[in-house]
């Protein structure tokens, strides 16, 4: 049995899409769904195809913006995310708000992190080679260009660094086995 259901990232978005009639809003929701599915698939090129040419991410955590700005920095961010196994997450959307300029999603996230990535994010762990599940609250604003591309992600995270659980070996997804990222390559949001 899987520890996480990654399809929860987009299921509620698909439900919202089904009842949305405004063509621009539908397109924006479809772009967020495509972006999410591409992240889970580890397809950086597909993720980038949803973005504006000069994306800017504002990832707010503990009062600081640690998000990448510009295409080169965004590519590096996604490479670190993939190298750390950080795309293994579950984020059912509890609230979705759409207007002509942005999509807003609010969610509780569960994410699998490699031990080195967990430590780089401030978690006190006992095994850098193990995998852990962390949980946090997140609100993401997805601003859009006039042409219908995602400008970036403006996210606000609230987490408890004690809300972490070490996975048993049998719980680690096959696709994560063999990841041995160094802390310098770890995905961080702190």
C-alpha positions in Angstrom: 0.0 0.0 0.0 1.3 3.5 -1.0 2.2 5.9 1.8 0.9 8.8 -0.2 -1.7 9.3 -2.9 0.0 11.7 -5.3 -3.1 12.0 -7.5 -4.7 14.0 -4.7 -2.6 16.9 -5.9 -4.9 17.3 -8.9 -8.2 15.4 -8.1 -9.9 18.4 -6.4 -8.6 20.6 -9.2 -10.2 18.3 -11.8 -13.5 18.5 -9.8 -13.3 22.3 -9.8 -12.6 22.3 -13.5 -15.7 20.2 -14.1 -17.9 22.9 -12.7 -16.1 25.9 -14.1 -17.5 27.5 -17.2 -15.3 30.6 -17.7 -12.9 29.7 -20.5 -9.9 31.7 -19.0 -10.5 30.1 -15.6 -10.8 26.7 -17.1 -7.4 27.2 -18.9 -5.7 28.4 -15.7 -7.0 25.4 -13.8 -5.9 23.1 -16.6 -2.4 24.6 -16.5 -2.1 24.0 -12.7 -3.2 20.4 -13.2 -0.7 19.9 -16.0 2.0 21.6 -13.9 1.2 19.3 -10.9 1.1 16.1 -13.0 4.4 17.0 -14.6 6.0 17.5 -11.2 4.9 14.1 -10.0 6.1 12.5 -13.2 9.5 14.2 -12.8 9.2 15.8 -16.2 11.0 19.1 -15.8 10.5 20.1 -19.4 6.7 19.7 -19.1 6.7 21.7 -15.9 8.7 24.5 -17.6 6.2 24.5 -20.5 3.5 25.7 -18.1 5.6 28.6 -17.0 6.1 32.2 -18.3 9.5 32.8 -19.9 10.9 34.6 -16.7 9.2 32.8 -13.8 9.5 34.0 -10.2 8.8 31.8 -7.3 8.1 33.4 -3.9 8.3 30.6 -1.4 7.7 32.1 2.0 8.8 30.1 5.1 9.7 31.4 8.5 9.5 35.0 7.3 11.9 34.6 4.3 11.3 34.3 0.6 13.6 31.4 -0.5 12.1 30.9 -4.0 14.0 30.8 -7.2 13.8 33.8 -9.6 14.4 33.4 -13.4 14.3 30.3 -15.6 17.9 29.1 -14.7 17.1 29.2 -10.9 13.8 27.5 -11.4 15.4 24.7 -13.4 17.9 24.2 -10.6 15.1 24.2 -8.0 13.3 21.4 -9.9 16.5 19.4 -10.3 17.1 19.6 -6.6 13.5 18.7 -5.9 13.7 15.6 -8.1 17.2 14.6 -6.8 15.8 14.7 -3.3 12.7 12.8 -4.1 10.7 15.8 -3.1 8.1 15.3 -5.8 6.6 12.5 -3.7 3.8 14.4 -2.1 0.2 14.4 -1.5 -1.7 17.7 -1.3 -5.5 17.5 -1.5 -6.8 21.0 -2.1 -9.2 22.1 0.6 -10.0 25.5 -1.0 -9.6 26.6 -4.6 -10.2 30.3 -5.6 -10.0 31.4 -9.2 -10.2 34.9 -10.8 -8.8 36.3 -14.1 -5.3 36.8 -12.7 -4.6 33.8 -10.4 -5.6 30.5 -9.0 -5.3 30.1 -5.2 -5.0 26.7 -3.5 -5.0 25.9 0.2 -4.0 22.5 1.4 -2.4 20.2 4.0 0.6 18.5 2.4 2.3 15.3 3.2 5.7 14.8 1.5 8.4 12.2 1.5 11.9 13.5 2.0 15.3 11.8 2.0 17.0 12.2 5.3 19.6 14.6 4.0 16.8 16.8 2.6 14.9 16.6 5.9 18.0 17.6 7.8 18.7 20.5 5.3 15.1 21.7 6.1 15.7 21.8 9.8 14.2 18.5 10.9 16.0 16.5 13.7 16.5 13.1 12.2 18.4 10.0 13.3 19.3 8.5 9.9 20.4 10.6 6.9 20.0 7.6 4.6 16.4 6.9 5.6 13.2 8.5 4.2 10.7 10.5 6.2 7.2 11.8 5.8 6.7 15.4 6.8 3.4 17.4 7.0 2.7 21.1 6.6 0.0 23.6 5.7 0.4 25.5 2.5 -1.3 28.2 0.6 -0.2 28.8 -3.0 -1.1 31.7 -5.3 -0.5 30.8 -8.9 -0.3 34.2 -10.8 -0.9 34.0 -14.6 0.2 36.1 -17.5 -2.3 37.6 -20.0 -1.3 34.8 -22.4 -2.2 32.1 -19.8 1.2 31.0 -18.5 2.0 30.5 -14.9 4.2 33.3 -13.6 5.4 31.2 -10.7 4.3 30.0 -7.3 3.8 32.3 -4.3 3.5 29.9 -1.4 3.2 30.4 2.3 4.1 27.4 4.5 3.4 26.7 8.1 5.1 23.6 9.5 6.0 21.9 12.7 9.5 20.5 12.5 8.5 17.8 15.0 5.7 16.5 12.7 7.9 13.9 11.0 7.8 10.1 10.7 10.6 7.8 9.6 9.4 5.3 6.9 10.0 1.6 7.3 12.0 0.2 4.3 8.9 -1.5 3.0 7.1 1.9 2.9 9.7 3.6 0.6 8.4 3.8 -2.9 10.5 1.9 -5.4 11.1 5.0 -7.4 12.9 6.6 -4.4 15.2 3.7 -3.7 18.7 4.5 -4.6 18.4 8.3 -4.0 21.4 9.4 -2.1 21.5 13.1 -2.4 24.1 15.2 -0.6 22.9 18.0 1.6 24.2 20.5 -0.9 21.8 19.1 -3.5 18.8 18.8 -1.2 15.6 20.5 -1.8 15.0 23.1 0.9 12.2 25.5 1.8 13.9 27.0 4.8 
